[in-house]
């Protein structure tokens, strides 16, 4: 048994495009059951999940550079910079 994970990326939406040209695919919690269904085989249905997340439902702001270190886990790291 191999335990692993993957991050699927797609093109960036309008919120993230100024930061990077790609973004992780974000699956809405209302679609969890469909996405995790092992019987999901229809390519068109799967492809509909691989689109950029709606920009209107996102917010981006600068945070402390400490967040670039994966060992930094303090909650204050995600607070907006003033």
N, CA, C and O atoms as a Maestro MAE file, in Angstrom:
{
 s_m_m2io_version
 :::
 2.0.0
}

f_m_ct {
 s_m_title
 :::
 protein
 m_atom[328] {
  # First column is atom index #
  i_m_mmod_type
  r_m_x_coord
  r_m_y_coord
  r_m_z_coord
  i_m_residue_number
  s_m_chain_name
  s_m_pdb_residue_name
  s_m_pdb_atom_name
  i_m_atomic_number
  :::
  1 25 0.846 -1.174 0.000 1 A "UNK " " N  " 7
  2 3 0.000 0.000 0.000 1 A "UNK " " CA " 6
  3 2 0.899 1.247 0.000 1 A "UNK " " C  " 6
  4 15 1.852 1.344 0.773 1 A "UNK " " O  " 8
  5 25 0.576 2.169 -0.863 2 A "UNK " " N  " 7
  6 3 1.302 3.433 -0.943 2 A "UNK " " CA " 6
  7 2 0.338 4.543 -0.559 2 A "UNK " " C  " 6
  8 15 -0.686 4.742 -1.211 2 A "UNK " " O  " 8
  9 25 0.673 5.262 0.502 3 A "UNK " " N  " 7
  10 3 -0.146 6.408 0.888 3 A "UNK " " CA " 6
  11 2 0.429 7.644 0.225 3 A "UNK " " C  " 6
  12 15 1.606 7.964 0.391 3 A "UNK " " O  " 8
  13 25 -0.409 8.330 -0.525 4 A "UNK " " N  " 7
  14 3 0.059 9.522 -1.221 4 A "UNK " " CA " 6
  15 2 -1.117 10.451 -1.480 4 A "UNK " " C  " 6
  16 15 -2.267 10.127 -1.182 4 A "UNK " " O  " 8
  17 25 -0.809 11.589 -2.030 5 A "UNK " " N  " 7
  18 3 -1.851 12.522 -2.438 5 A "UNK " " CA " 6
  19 2 -1.342 13.311 -3.638 5 A "UNK " " C  " 6
  20 15 -0.149 13.305 -3.940 5 A "UNK " " O  " 8
  21 25 -2.243 13.972 -4.302 6 A "UNK " " N  " 7
  22 3 -1.901 14.811 -5.447 6 A "UNK " " CA " 6
  23 2 -2.649 16.126 -5.336 6 A "UNK " " C  " 6
  24 15 -3.744 16.185 -4.778 6 A "UNK " " O  " 8
  25 25 -2.061 17.158 -5.862 7 A "UNK " " N  " 7
  26 3 -2.749 18.436 -5.983 7 A "UNK " " CA " 6
  27 2 -2.994 18.654 -7.464 7 A "UNK " " C  " 6
  28 15 -2.058 18.724 -8.260 7 A "UNK " " O  " 8
  29 25 -4.246 18.759 -7.817 8 A "UNK " " N  " 7
  30 3 -4.628 19.009 -9.211 8 A "UNK " " CA " 6
  31 2 -4.729 20.518 -9.380 8 A "UNK " " C  " 6
  32 15 -5.362 21.199 -8.572 8 A "UNK " " O  " 8
  33 25 -4.107 21.035 -10.427 9 A "UNK " " N  " 7
  34 3 -4.138 22.478 -10.665 9 A "UNK " " CA " 6
  35 2 -4.898 22.785 -11.946 9 A "UNK " " C  " 6
  36 15 -5.069 21.929 -12.815 9 A "UNK " " O  " 8
  37 25 -5.341 24.014 -12.035 10 A "UNK " " N  " 7
  38 3 -6.035 24.524 -13.204 10 A "UNK " " CA " 6
  39 2 -5.547 25.957 -13.431 10 A "UNK " " C  " 6
  40 15 -4.732 26.463 -12.661 10 A "UNK " " O  " 8
  41 25 -6.034 26.597 -14.466 11 A "UNK " " N  " 7
  42 3 -5.634 27.981 -14.695 11 A "UNK " " CA " 6
  43 2 -6.163 28.859 -13.563 11 A "UNK " " C  " 6
  44 15 -7.198 28.559 -12.968 11 A "UNK " " O  " 8
  45 25 -5.460 29.927 -13.274 12 A "UNK " " N  " 7
  46 3 -5.842 30.825 -12.194 12 A "UNK " " CA " 6
  47 2 -7.077 31.630 -12.560 12 A "UNK " " C  " 6
  48 15 -7.272 32.008 -13.715 12 A "UNK " " O  " 8
  49 25 -7.909 31.887 -11.555 13 A "UNK " " N  " 7
  50 3 -9.052 32.781 -11.765 13 A "UNK " " CA " 6
  51 2 -8.570 34.229 -11.623 13 A "UNK " " C  " 6
  52 15 -7.376 34.465 -11.443 13 A "UNK " " O  " 8
  53 25 -9.475 35.182 -11.701 14 A "UNK " " N  " 7
  54 3 -9.105 36.603 -11.677 14 A "UNK " " CA " 6
  55 2 -8.473 37.028 -10.354 14 A "UNK " " C  " 6
  56 15 -7.673 37.963 -10.332 14 A "UNK " " O  " 8
  57 25 -8.812 36.368 -9.260 15 A "UNK " " N  " 7
  58 3 -8.229 36.716 -7.964 15 A "UNK " " CA " 6
  59 2 -6.768 36.270 -7.892 15 A "UNK " " C  " 6
  60 15 -5.914 37.014 -7.410 15 A "UNK " " O  " 8
  61 25 -6.483 35.074 -8.363 16 A "UNK " " N  " 7
  62 3 -5.140 34.529 -8.224 16 A "UNK " " CA " 6
  63 2 -4.215 34.808 -9.402 16 A "UNK " " C  " 6
  64 15 -3.000 34.664 -9.267 16 A "UNK " " O  " 8
  65 25 -4.748 35.200 -10.542 17 A "UNK " " N  " 7
  66 3 -3.919 35.447 -11.723 17 A "UNK " " CA " 6
  67 2 -2.791 36.455 -11.471 17 A "UNK " " C  " 6
  68 15 -1.700 36.269 -12.009 17 A "UNK " " O  " 8
  69 25 -3.004 37.522 -10.672 18 A "UNK " " N  " 7
  70 3 -1.884 38.432 -10.404 18 A "UNK " " CA " 6
  71 2 -0.771 37.790 -9.571 18 A "UNK " " C  " 6
  72 15 0.345 38.308 -9.524 18 A "UNK " " O  " 8
  73 25 -1.068 36.670 -8.918 19 A "UNK " " N  " 7
  74 3 -0.099 35.998 -8.049 19 A "UNK " " CA " 6
  75 2 0.604 34.867 -8.787 19 A "UNK " " C  " 6
  76 15 1.817 34.695 -8.664 19 A "UNK " " O  " 8
  77 25 -0.169 34.091 -9.559 20 A "UNK " " N  " 7
  78 3 0.383 32.923 -10.257 20 A "UNK " " CA " 6
  79 2 -0.558 32.543 -11.393 20 A "UNK " " C  " 6
  80 15 -1.743 32.877 -11.361 20 A "UNK " " O  " 8
  81 25 -0.033 31.843 -12.397 21 A "UNK " " N  " 7
  82 3 -0.866 31.467 -13.547 21 A "UNK " " CA " 6
  83 2 -1.676 30.189 -13.316 21 A "UNK " " C  " 6
  84 15 -2.529 29.837 -14.132 21 A "UNK " " O  " 8
  85 25 -1.408 29.493 -12.200 22 A "UNK " " N  " 7
  86 3 -2.178 28.284 -11.881 22 A "UNK " " CA " 6
  87 2 -2.697 28.384 -10.450 22 A "UNK " " C  " 6
  88 15 -2.196 29.164 -9.641 22 A "UNK " " O  " 8
  89 25 -3.708 27.577 -10.162 23 A "UNK " " N  " 7
  90 3 -4.247 27.494 -8.806 23 A "UNK " " CA " 6
  91 2 -4.710 26.063 -8.556 23 A "UNK " " C  " 6
  92 15 -5.018 25.344 -9.507 23 A "UNK " " O  " 8
  93 25 -4.763 25.642 -7.308 24 A "UNK " " N  " 7
  94 3 -5.302 24.306 -7.034 24 A "UNK " " CA " 6
  95 2 -6.777 24.241 -7.409 24 A "UNK " " C  " 6
  96 15 -7.507 25.224 -7.283 24 A "UNK " " O  " 8
  97 25 -7.196 23.089 -7.864 25 A "UNK " " N  " 7
  98 3 -8.622 22.861 -8.087 25 A "UNK " " CA " 6
  99 2 -9.277 22.848 -6.711 25 A "UNK " " C  " 6
  100 15 -8.802 22.165 -5.804 25 A "UNK " " O  " 8
  101 25 -10.351 23.589 -6.552 26 A "UNK " " N  " 7
  102 3 -11.087 23.641 -5.287 26 A "UNK " " CA " 6
  103 2 -12.459 23.027 -5.539 26 A "UNK " " C  " 6
  104 15 -13.222 23.493 -6.385 26 A "UNK " " O  " 8
  105 25 -12.752 21.973 -4.788 27 A "UNK " " N  " 7
  106 3 -14.047 21.294 -4.914 27 A "UNK " " CA " 6
  107 2 -14.971 21.860 -3.851 27 A "UNK " " C  " 6
  108 15 -14.655 21.814 -2.662 27 A "UNK " " O  " 8
  109 25 -16.099 22.388 -4.266 28 A "UNK " " N  " 7
  110 3 -17.079 22.923 -3.324 28 A "UNK " " CA " 6
  111 2 -17.592 21.807 -2.416 28 A "UNK " " C  " 6
  112 15 -17.746 20.666 -2.853 28 A "UNK " " O  " 8
  113 25 -17.854 22.137 -1.166 29 A "UNK " " N  " 7
  114 3 -18.345 21.123 -0.227 29 A "UNK " " CA " 6
  115 2 -19.673 20.528 -0.678 29 A "UNK " " C  " 6
  116 15 -20.011 19.408 -0.293 29 A "UNK " " O  " 8
  117 25 -20.423 21.257 -1.483 30 A "UNK " " N  " 7
  118 3 -21.688 20.703 -1.987 30 A "UNK " " CA " 6
  119 2 -21.450 19.618 -3.037 30 A "UNK " " C  " 6
  120 15 -22.363 18.858 -3.361 30 A "UNK " " O  " 8
  121 25 -20.233 19.543 -3.568 31 A "UNK " " N  " 7
  122 3 -19.896 18.552 -4.597 31 A "UNK " " CA " 6
  123 2 -19.033 17.402 -4.067 31 A "UNK " " C  " 6
  124 15 -18.627 16.530 -4.835 31 A "UNK " " O  " 8
  125 25 -18.756 17.395 -2.777 32 A "UNK " " N  " 7
  126 3 -17.888 16.360 -2.195 32 A "UNK " " CA " 6
  127 2 -18.329 14.944 -2.549 32 A "UNK " " C  " 6
  128 15 -17.524 14.134 -3.009 32 A "UNK " " O  " 8
  129 25 -19.594 14.655 -2.337 33 A "UNK " " N  " 7
  130 3 -20.077 13.287 -2.558 33 A "UNK " " CA " 6
  131 2 -19.888 12.843 -4.004 33 A "UNK " " C  " 6
  132 15 -19.506 11.701 -4.261 33 A "UNK " " O  " 8
  133 25 -20.153 13.733 -4.940 34 A "UNK " " N  " 7
  134 3 -19.985 13.383 -6.351 34 A "UNK " " CA " 6
  135 2 -18.509 13.178 -6.675 34 A "UNK " " C  " 6
  136 15 -18.141 12.182 -7.298 34 A "UNK " " O  " 8
  137 25 -17.658 14.123 -6.253 35 A "UNK " " N  " 7
  138 3 -16.228 14.045 -6.553 35 A "UNK " " CA " 6
  139 2 -15.605 12.789 -5.962 35 A "UNK " " C  " 6
  140 15 -14.746 12.174 -6.594 35 A "UNK " " O  " 8
  141 25 -16.016 12.401 -4.775 36 A "UNK " " N  " 7
  142 3 -15.423 11.252 -4.094 36 A "UNK " " CA " 6
  143 2 -16.076 9.919 -4.454 36 A "UNK " " C  " 6
  144 15 -15.664 8.874 -3.951 36 A "UNK " " O  " 8
  145 25 -17.074 9.943 -5.306 37 A "UNK " " N  " 7
  146 3 -17.760 8.723 -5.720 37 A "UNK " " CA " 6
  147 2 -16.825 7.876 -6.588 37 A "UNK " " C  " 6
  148 15 -16.444 8.311 -7.675 37 A "UNK " " O  " 8
  149 25 -16.448 6.680 -6.133 38 A "UNK " " N  " 7
  150 3 -15.526 5.854 -6.922 38 A "UNK " " CA " 6
  151 2 -16.121 5.373 -8.244 38 A "UNK " " C  " 6
  152 15 -15.386 4.910 -9.117 38 A "UNK " " O  " 8
  153 25 -17.421 5.475 -8.400 39 A "UNK " " N  " 7
  154 3 -18.064 5.070 -9.654 39 A "UNK " " CA " 6
  155 2 -18.129 6.202 -10.675 39 A "UNK " " C  " 6
  156 15 -18.612 5.995 -11.788 39 A "UNK " " O  " 8
  157 25 -17.654 7.389 -10.320 40 A "UNK " " N  " 7
  158 3 -17.661 8.520 -11.248 40 A "UNK " " CA " 6
  159 2 -16.697 8.225 -12.396 40 A "UNK " " C  " 6
  160 15 -15.483 8.174 -12.201 40 A "UNK " " O  " 8
  161 25 -17.245 8.035 -13.579 41 A "UNK " " N  " 7
  162 3 -16.444 7.667 -14.744 41 A "UNK " " CA " 6
  163 2 -16.643 8.602 -15.936 41 A "UNK " " C  " 6
  164 15 -15.870 8.560 -16.894 41 A "UNK " " O  " 8
  165 25 -17.665 9.437 -15.882 42 A "UNK " " N  " 7
  166 3 -17.988 10.292 -17.018 42 A "UNK " " CA " 6
  167 2 -16.972 11.441 -17.127 42 A "UNK " " C  " 6
  168 15 -16.905 12.290 -16.239 42 A "UNK " " O  " 8
  169 25 -16.182 11.470 -18.212 43 A "UNK " " N  " 7
  170 3 -15.152 12.519 -18.349 43 A "UNK " " CA " 6
  171 2 -15.719 13.931 -18.295 43 A "UNK " " C  " 6
  172 15 -15.081 14.820 -17.732 43 A "UNK " " O  " 8
  173 25 -16.887 14.159 -18.858 44 A "UNK " " N  " 7
  174 3 -17.461 15.503 -18.855 44 A "UNK " " CA " 6
  175 2 -17.785 15.953 -17.426 44 A "UNK " " C  " 6
  176 15 -17.545 17.106 -17.068 44 A "UNK " " O  " 8
  177 25 -18.320 15.058 -16.627 45 A "UNK " " N  " 7
  178 3 -18.618 15.384 -15.231 45 A "UNK " " CA " 6
  179 2 -17.333 15.682 -14.469 45 A "UNK " " C  " 6
  180 15 -17.267 16.651 -13.712 45 A "UNK " " O  " 8
  181 25 -16.323 14.860 -14.666 46 A "UNK " " N  " 7
  182 3 -15.040 15.086 -13.990 46 A "UNK " " CA " 6
  183 2 -14.443 16.420 -14.435 46 A "UNK " " C  " 6
  184 15 -13.975 17.189 -13.595 46 A "UNK " " O  " 8
  185 25 -14.450 16.707 -15.718 47 A "UNK " " N  " 7
  186 3 -13.875 17.953 -16.234 47 A "UNK " " CA " 6
  187 2 -14.567 19.188 -15.671 47 A "UNK " " C  " 6
  188 15 -13.936 20.233 -15.512 47 A "UNK " " O  " 8
  189 25 -15.853 19.077 -15.370 48 A "UNK " " N  " 7
  190 3 -16.573 20.224 -14.791 48 A "UNK " " CA " 6
  191 2 -16.045 20.591 -13.407 48 A "UNK " " C  " 6
  192 15 -16.222 21.724 -12.960 48 A "UNK " " O  " 8
  193 25 -15.401 19.651 -12.730 49 A "UNK " " N  " 7
  194 3 -14.808 19.932 -11.425 49 A "UNK " " CA " 6
  195 2 -13.431 20.586 -11.550 49 A "UNK " " C  " 6
  196 15 -12.932 21.155 -10.580 49 A "UNK " " O  " 8
  197 25 -12.821 20.513 -12.712 50 A "UNK " " N  " 7
  198 3 -11.444 20.952 -12.888 50 A "UNK " " CA " 6
  199 2 -11.325 22.388 -13.382 50 A "UNK " " C  " 6
  200 15 -10.275 22.790 -13.883 50 A "UNK " " O  " 8
  201 25 -12.381 23.148 -13.244 51 A "UNK " " N  " 7
  202 3 -12.400 24.551 -13.658 51 A "UNK " " CA " 6
  203 2 -11.939 25.446 -12.515 51 A "UNK " " C  " 6
  204 15 -12.012 25.040 -11.355 51 A "UNK " " O  " 8
  205 25 -11.466 26.654 -12.814 52 A "UNK " " N  " 7
  206 3 -11.096 27.576 -11.735 52 A "UNK " " CA " 6
  207 2 -12.288 27.860 -10.821 52 A "UNK " " C  " 6
  208 15 -13.421 27.996 -11.284 52 A "UNK " " O  " 8
  209 25 -12.018 27.948 -9.530 53 A "UNK " " N  " 7
  210 3 -13.051 28.274 -8.555 53 A "UNK " " CA " 6
  211 2 -13.543 29.688 -8.827 53 A "UNK " " C  " 6
  212 15 -12.744 30.541 -9.214 53 A "UNK " " O  " 8
  213 25 -14.835 29.966 -8.639 54 A "UNK " " N  " 7
  214 3 -15.354 31.313 -8.923 54 A "UNK " " CA " 6
  215 2 -14.626 32.398 -8.130 54 A "UNK " " C  " 6
  216 15 -14.560 32.342 -6.902 54 A "UNK " " O  " 8
  217 25 -14.093 33.362 -8.826 55 A "UNK " " N  " 7
  218 3 -13.343 34.448 -8.191 55 A "UNK " " CA " 6
  219 2 -14.198 35.221 -7.201 55 A "UNK " " C  " 6
  220 15 -13.691 35.695 -6.184 55 A "UNK " " O  " 8
  221 25 -15.472 35.353 -7.478 56 A "UNK " " N  " 7
  222 3 -16.364 36.108 -6.593 56 A "UNK " " CA " 6
  223 2 -16.492 35.458 -5.215 56 A "UNK " " C  " 6
  224 15 -16.936 36.107 -4.268 56 A "UNK " " O  " 8
  225 25 -16.116 34.208 -5.094 57 A "UNK " " N  " 7
  226 3 -16.217 33.501 -3.819 57 A "UNK " " CA " 6
  227 2 -14.867 33.421 -3.092 57 A "UNK " " C  " 6
  228 15 -14.725 32.677 -2.122 57 A "UNK " " O  " 8
  229 25 -13.882 34.188 -3.566 58 A "UNK " " N  " 7
  230 3 -12.548 34.143 -2.973 58 A "UNK " " CA " 6
  231 2 -12.082 35.531 -2.558 58 A "UNK " " C  " 6
  232 15 -12.583 36.551 -3.031 58 A "UNK " " O  " 8
  233 25 -11.111 35.531 -1.663 59 A "UNK " " N  " 7
  234 3 -10.488 36.754 -1.210 59 A "UNK " " CA " 6
  235 2 -8.992 36.476 -1.095 59 A "UNK " " C  " 6
  236 15 -8.599 35.426 -0.585 59 A "UNK " " O  " 8
  237 25 -8.169 37.381 -1.553 60 A "UNK " " N  " 7
  238 3 -6.721 37.227 -1.434 60 A "UNK " " CA " 6
  239 2 -6.160 38.464 -0.745 60 A "UNK " " C  " 6
  240 15 -6.603 39.584 -0.995 60 A "UNK " " O  " 8
  241 25 -5.175 38.243 0.128 61 A "UNK " " N  " 7
  242 3 -4.507 39.351 0.800 61 A "UNK " " CA " 6
  243 2 -3.093 38.904 1.170 61 A "UNK " " C  " 6
  244 15 -2.863 37.709 1.358 61 A "UNK " " O  " 8
  245 25 -2.151 39.825 1.278 62 A "UNK " " N  " 7
  246 3 -0.783 39.447 1.639 62 A "UNK " " CA " 6
  247 2 -0.712 38.989 3.096 62 A "UNK " " C  " 6
  248 15 -1.406 39.514 3.966 62 A "UNK " " O  " 8
  249 25 0.148 37.994 3.337 63 A "UNK " " N  " 7
  250 3 0.393 37.492 4.688 63 A "UNK " " CA " 6
  251 2 1.887 37.523 4.966 63 A "UNK " " C  " 6
  252 15 2.688 37.804 4.074 63 A "UNK " " O  " 8
  253 25 2.252 37.235 6.191 64 A "UNK " " N  " 7
  254 3 3.647 37.239 6.599 64 A "UNK " " CA " 6
  255 2 4.446 36.221 5.798 64 A "UNK " " C  " 6
  256 15 3.955 35.126 5.526 64 A "UNK " " O  " 8
  257 25 5.660 36.567 5.422 65 A "UNK " " N  " 7
  258 3 6.523 35.664 4.644 65 A "UNK " " CA " 6
  259 2 6.870 34.390 5.398 65 A "UNK " " C  " 6
  260 15 7.327 33.422 4.790 65 A "UNK " " O  " 8
  261 25 6.662 34.373 6.698 66 A "UNK " " N  " 7
  262 3 6.901 33.138 7.463 66 A "UNK " " CA " 6
  263 2 6.076 31.977 6.923 66 A "UNK " " C  " 6
  264 15 6.439 30.816 7.112 66 A "UNK " " O  " 8
  265 25 4.978 32.280 6.257 67 A "UNK " " N  " 7
  266 3 4.111 31.225 5.720 67 A "UNK " " CA " 6
  267 2 4.791 30.458 4.586 67 A "UNK " " C  " 6
  268 15 4.296 29.405 4.182 67 A "UNK " " O  " 8
  269 25 5.901 30.953 4.071 68 A "UNK " " N  " 7
  270 3 6.655 30.217 3.051 68 A "UNK " " CA " 6
  271 2 7.392 29.019 3.635 68 A "UNK " " C  " 6
  272 15 7.841 28.145 2.893 68 A "UNK " " O  " 8
  273 25 7.520 28.972 4.941 69 A "UNK " " N  " 7
  274 3 8.190 27.868 5.616 69 A "UNK " " CA " 6
  275 2 7.140 26.841 6.041 69 A "UNK " " C  " 6
  276 15 6.286 27.157 6.870 69 A "UNK " " O  " 8
  277 25 7.177 25.628 5.500 70 A "UNK " " N  " 7
  278 3 6.144 24.635 5.835 70 A "UNK " " CA " 6
  279 2 6.131 24.242 7.308 70 A "UNK " " C  " 6
  280 15 5.147 23.680 7.788 70 A "UNK " " O  " 8
  281 25 7.218 24.533 8.035 71 A "UNK " " N  " 7
  282 3 7.242 24.211 9.470 71 A "UNK " " CA " 6
  283 2 6.555 25.282 10.313 71 A "UNK " " C  " 6
  284 15 6.277 25.059 11.491 71 A "UNK " " O  " 8
  285 25 6.283 26.429 9.724 72 A "UNK " " N  " 7
  286 3 5.614 27.496 10.470 72 A "UNK " " CA " 6
  287 2 4.116 27.236 10.443 72 A "UNK " " C  " 6
  288 15 3.496 27.274 9.380 72 A "UNK " " O  " 8
  289 25 3.537 26.973 11.599 73 A "UNK " " N  " 7
  290 3 2.117 26.590 11.659 73 A "UNK " " CA " 6
  291 2 1.292 27.481 12.579 73 A "UNK " " C  " 6
  292 15 0.127 27.181 12.840 73 A "UNK " " O  " 8
  293 25 1.867 28.557 13.067 74 A "UNK " " N  " 7
  294 3 1.121 29.430 13.967 74 A "UNK " " CA " 6
  295 2 -0.026 30.105 13.234 74 A "UNK " " C  " 6
  296 15 0.101 30.477 12.068 74 A "UNK " " O  " 8
  297 25 -1.140 30.258 13.925 75 A "UNK " " N  " 7
  298 3 -2.341 30.835 13.319 75 A "UNK " " CA " 6
  299 2 -2.151 32.279 12.885 75 A "UNK " " C  " 6
  300 15 -2.822 32.734 11.957 75 A "UNK " " O  " 8
  301 25 -1.250 33.011 13.537 76 A "UNK " " N  " 7
  302 3 -1.073 34.403 13.152 76 A "UNK " " CA " 6
  303 2 -0.474 34.565 11.764 76 A "UNK " " C  " 6
  304 15 -0.504 35.662 11.205 76 A "UNK " " O  " 8
  305 25 0.065 33.503 11.204 77 A "UNK " " N  " 7
  306 3 0.665 33.571 9.878 77 A "UNK " " CA " 6
  307 2 -0.313 33.881 8.768 77 A "UNK " " C  " 6
  308 15 0.090 34.357 7.707 77 A "UNK " " O  " 8
  309 25 -1.577 33.623 8.986 78 A "UNK " " N  " 7
  310 3 -2.567 33.887 7.926 78 A "UNK " " CA " 6
  311 2 -3.319 35.203 8.121 78 A "UNK " " C  " 6
  312 15 -4.251 35.510 7.377 78 A "UNK " " O  " 8
  313 25 -2.906 35.981 9.130 79 A "UNK " " N  " 7
  314 3 -3.518 37.275 9.341 79 A "UNK " " CA " 6
  315 2 -3.055 38.247 8.274 79 A "UNK " " C  " 6
  316 15 -1.877 38.247 7.914 79 A "UNK " " O  " 8
  317 25 -3.963 39.086 7.754 80 A "UNK " " N  " 7
  318 3 -3.546 40.054 6.736 80 A "UNK " " CA " 6
  319 2 -2.465 40.989 7.273 80 A "UNK " " C  " 6
  320 15 -2.512 41.400 8.433 80 A "UNK " " O  " 8
  321 25 -1.494 41.321 6.426 81 A "UNK " " N  " 7
  322 3 -0.488 42.316 6.801 81 A "UNK " " CA " 6
  323 2 -1.155 43.686 6.858 81 A "UNK " " C  " 6
  324 15 -2.044 43.992 6.064 81 A "UNK " " O  " 8
  325 25 -0.714 44.500 7.806 82 A "UNK " " N  " 7
  326 3 -1.325 45.839 7.900 82 A "UNK " " CA " 6
  327 2 -0.615 46.836 7.040 82 A "UNK " " C  " 6
  328 15 -1.000 48.005 7.004 82 A "UNK " " O  " 8
  :::
 }
 m_bond[327] {
  # First column is bond index #
  i_m_from
  i_m_to
  i_m_order
  :::
  1 1 2 1
  2 2 3 1
  3 3 4 2
  4 3 5 1
  5 5 6 1
  6 6 7 1
  7 7 8 2
  8 7 9 1
  9 9 10 1
  10 10 11 1
  11 11 12 2
  12 11 13 1
  13 13 14 1
  14 14 15 1
  15 15 16 2
  16 15 17 1
  17 17 18 1
  18 18 19 1
  19 19 20 2
  20 19 21 1
  21 21 22 1
  22 22 23 1
  23 23 24 2
  24 23 25 1
  25 25 26 1
  26 26 27 1
  27 27 28 2
  28 27 29 1
  29 29 30 1
  30 30 31 1
  31 31 32 2
  32 31 33 1
  33 33 34 1
  34 34 35 1
  35 35 36 2
  36 35 37 1
  37 37 38 1
  38 38 39 1
  39 39 40 2
  40 39 41 1
  41 41 42 1
  42 42 43 1
  43 43 44 2
  44 43 45 1
  45 45 46 1
  46 46 47 1
  47 47 48 2
  48 47 49 1
  49 49 50 1
  50 50 51 1
  51 51 52 2
  52 51 53 1
  53 53 54 1
  54 54 55 1
  55 55 56 2
  56 55 57 1
  57 57 58 1
  58 58 59 1
  59 59 60 2
  60 59 61 1
  61 61 62 1
  62 62 63 1
  63 63 64 2
  64 63 65 1
  65 65 66 1
  66 66 67 1
  67 67 68 2
  68 67 69 1
  69 69 70 1
  70 70 71 1
  71 71 72 2
  72 71 73 1
  73 73 74 1
  74 74 75 1
  75 75 76 2
  76 75 77 1
  77 77 78 1
  78 78 79 1
  79 79 80 2
  80 79 81 1
  81 81 82 1
  82 82 83 1
  83 83 84 2
  84 83 85 1
  85 85 86 1
  86 86 87 1
  87 87 88 2
  88 87 89 1
  89 89 90 1
  90 90 91 1
  91 91 92 2
  92 91 93 1
  93 93 94 1
  94 94 95 1
  95 95 96 2
  96 95 97 1
  97 97 98 1
  98 98 99 1
  99 99 100 2
  100 99 101 1
  101 101 102 1
  102 102 103 1
  103 103 104 2
  104 103 105 1
  105 105 106 1
  106 106 107 1
  107 107 108 2
  108 107 109 1
  109 109 110 1
  110 110 111 1
  111 111 112 2
  112 111 113 1
  113 113 114 1
  114 114 115 1
  115 115 116 2
  116 115 117 1
  117 117 118 1
  118 118 119 1
  119 119 120 2
  120 119 121 1
  121 121 122 1
  122 122 123 1
  123 123 124 2
  124 123 125 1
  125 125 126 1
  126 126 127 1
  127 127 128 2
  128 127 129 1
  129 129 130 1
  130 130 131 1
  131 131 132 2
  132 131 133 1
  133 133 134 1
  134 134 135 1
  135 135 136 2
  136 135 137 1
  137 137 138 1
  138 138 139 1
  139 139 140 2
  140 139 141 1
  141 141 142 1
  142 142 143 1
  143 143 144 2
  144 143 145 1
  145 145 146 1
  146 146 147 1
  147 147 148 2
  148 147 149 1
  149 149 150 1
  150 150 151 1
  151 151 152 2
  152 151 153 1
  153 153 154 1
  154 154 155 1
  155 155 156 2
  156 155 157 1
  157 157 158 1
  158 158 159 1
  159 159 160 2
  160 159 161 1
  161 161 162 1
  162 162 163 1
  163 163 164 2
  164 163 165 1
  165 165 166 1
  166 166 167 1
  167 167 168 2
  168 167 169 1
  169 169 170 1
  170 170 171 1
  171 171 172 2
  172 171 173 1
  173 173 174 1
  174 174 175 1
  175 175 176 2
  176 175 177 1
  177 177 178 1
  178 178 179 1
  179 179 180 2
  180 179 181 1
  181 181 182 1
  182 182 183 1
  183 183 184 2
  184 183 185 1
  185 185 186 1
  186 186 187 1
  187 187 188 2
  188 187 189 1
  189 189 190 1
  190 190 191 1
  191 191 192 2
  192 191 193 1
  193 193 194 1
  194 194 195 1
  195 195 196 2
  196 195 197 1
  197 197 198 1
  198 198 199 1
  199 199 200 2
  200 199 201 1
  201 201 202 1
  202 202 203 1
  203 203 204 2
  204 203 205 1
  205 205 206 1
  206 206 207 1
  207 207 208 2
  208 207 209 1
  209 209 210 1
  210 210 211 1
  211 211 212 2
  212 211 213 1
  213 213 214 1
  214 214 215 1
  215 215 216 2
  216 215 217 1
  217 217 218 1
  218 218 219 1
  219 219 220 2
  220 219 221 1
  221 221 222 1
  222 222 223 1
  223 223 224 2
  224 223 225 1
  225 225 226 1
  226 226 227 1
  227 227 228 2
  228 227 229 1
  229 229 230 1
  230 230 231 1
  231 231 232 2
  232 231 233 1
  233 233 234 1
  234 234 235 1
  235 235 236 2
  236 235 237 1
  237 237 238 1
  238 238 239 1
  239 239 240 2
  240 239 241 1
  241 241 242 1
  242 242 243 1
  243 243 244 2
  244 243 245 1
  245 245 246 1
  246 246 247 1
  247 247 248 2
  248 247 249 1
  249 249 250 1
  250 250 251 1
  251 251 252 2
  252 251 253 1
  253 253 254 1
  254 254 255 1
  255 255 256 2
  256 255 257 1
  257 257 258 1
  258 258 259 1
  259 259 260 2
  260 259 261 1
  261 261 262 1
  262 262 263 1
  263 263 264 2
  264 263 265 1
  265 265 266 1
  266 266 267 1
  267 267 268 2
  268 267 269 1
  269 269 270 1
  270 270 271 1
  271 271 272 2
  272 271 273 1
  273 273 274 1
  274 274 275 1
  275 275 276 2
  276 275 277 1
  277 277 278 1
  278 278 279 1
  279 279 280 2
  280 279 281 1
  281 281 282 1
  282 282 283 1
  283 283 284 2
  284 283 285 1
  285 285 286 1
  286 286 287 1
  287 287 288 2
  288 287 289 1
  289 289 290 1
  290 290 291 1
  291 291 292 2
  292 291 293 1
  293 293 294 1
  294 294 295 1
  295 295 296 2
  296 295 297 1
  297 297 298 1
  298 298 299 1
  299 299 300 2
  300 299 301 1
  301 301 302 1
  302 302 303 1
  303 303 304 2
  304 303 305 1
  305 305 306 1
  306 306 307 1
  307 307 308 2
  308 307 309 1
  309 309 310 1
  310 310 311 1
  311 311 312 2
  312 311 313 1
  313 313 314 1
  314 314 315 1
  315 315 316 2
  316 315 317 1
  317 317 318 1
  318 318 319 1
  319 319 320 2
  320 319 321 1
  321 321 322 1
  322 322 323 1
  323 323 324 2
  324 323 325 1
  325 325 326 1
  326 326 327 1
  327 327 328 2
  :::
 }
}
